[in-house]
């Protein structure tokens, strides 16, 4: 049982670290709590595993819906370039 617990704790910890990379101490703590819940009981493990799977499916669907940068429309307001001779009188 100890080997299974260590493997599952490592998996949950790695998933939590991957999803919270660069997002601070709060998310690190949530990942630690999730790993603790997952290793304490079978229902907890199912809950945490289900949440990880649901999050991955959600992220994949959002990524599939996103437009690639090459197809994105960039709306830029065009402004005329000021003419350097507008204010000066014409030479005679």
C-alpha positions as CSV (number, residue, x, y, z in Angstrom):
1,X,0.0,0.0,0.0
2,X,2.9,2.4,0.7
3,X,4.2,2.1,-2.8
4,X,0.8,2.9,-4.3
5,X,0.5,5.9,-2.0
6,X,3.9,7.2,-2.9
7,X,3.2,6.8,-6.6
8,X,-0.2,8.6,-6.4
9,X,1.2,11.3,-4.2
10,X,4.0,12.0,-6.7
11,X,1.5,12.0,-9.6
12,X,-0.9,14.4,-7.8
13,X,2.0,16.6,-6.7
14,X,3.4,16.8,-10.2
15,X,0.0,17.7,-11.7
16,X,-0.6,20.3,-9.1
17,X,2.9,21.8,-9.7
18,X,2.4,21.8,-13.4
19,X,-0.9,23.6,-13.2
20,X,0.2,26.1,-10.6
21,X,3.7,26.9,-11.9
22,X,4.4,30.5,-11.3
23,X,1.1,31.2,-9.5
24,X,2.3,31.6,-5.9
25,X,2.2,30.0,-2.5
26,X,-1.6,29.8,-2.3
27,X,-1.8,27.3,-5.2
28,X,1.1,25.4,-3.9
29,X,-0.7,24.9,-0.6
30,X,-3.9,23.8,-2.4
31,X,-1.8,21.2,-4.3
32,X,-0.4,19.9,-1.0
33,X,-3.9,19.7,0.5
34,X,-5.2,17.8,-2.6
35,X,-2.3,15.4,-2.4
36,X,-3.1,14.8,1.3
37,X,-6.8,14.2,0.7
38,X,-6.0,11.9,-2.2
39,X,-3.7,9.7,-0.2
40,X,-6.0,9.4,2.9
41,X,-9.0,7.7,1.3
42,X,-10.4,6.1,-1.9
43,X,-13.2,8.6,-2.2
44,X,-10.7,11.4,-1.8
45,X,-8.5,9.9,-4.4
46,X,-11.4,9.6,-6.8
47,X,-12.4,13.2,-6.1
48,X,-9.0,14.6,-6.7
49,X,-8.4,12.5,-9.8
50,X,-11.8,13.5,-11.2
51,X,-11.0,17.2,-10.6
52,X,-7.6,16.8,-12.4
53,X,-9.2,15.0,-15.4
54,X,-12.0,17.6,-15.6
55,X,-9.5,20.5,-15.5
56,X,-7.4,18.9,-18.2
57,X,-10.5,18.4,-20.5
58,X,-11.6,22.0,-19.8
59,X,-8.1,23.4,-20.7
60,X,-8.0,21.3,-23.9
61,X,-11.4,22.5,-25.0
62,X,-10.4,26.2,-24.4
63,X,-7.1,25.6,-26.3
64,X,-9.0,24.1,-29.2
65,X,-11.4,27.1,-29.4
66,X,-8.6,29.7,-29.3
67,X,-7.5,31.2,-32.6
68,X,-3.9,30.8,-33.6
69,X,-2.0,34.1,-33.6
70,X,-1.6,33.9,-37.3
71,X,-5.4,33.9,-37.8
72,X,-6.2,36.5,-35.2
73,X,-7.6,39.8,-36.4
74,X,-5.7,42.7,-35.0
75,X,-7.8,45.9,-35.0
76,X,-5.5,48.9,-35.2
77,X,-6.8,52.5,-35.6
78,X,-5.0,54.2,-38.4
79,X,-3.8,57.8,-37.9
80,X,-2.5,60.0,-40.7
81,X,1.1,60.8,-40.7
82,X,1.6,64.6,-40.2
83,X,3.1,66.3,-43.2
84,X,6.2,68.2,-42.3
85,X,5.3,71.0,-44.8
86,X,1.8,71.7,-43.6
87,X,2.6,74.7,-41.4
88,X,5.3,76.2,-43.6
89,X,4.6,78.4,-46.5
90,X,5.6,77.1,-49.9
91,X,8.9,78.5,-51.2
92,X,8.7,81.1,-53.9
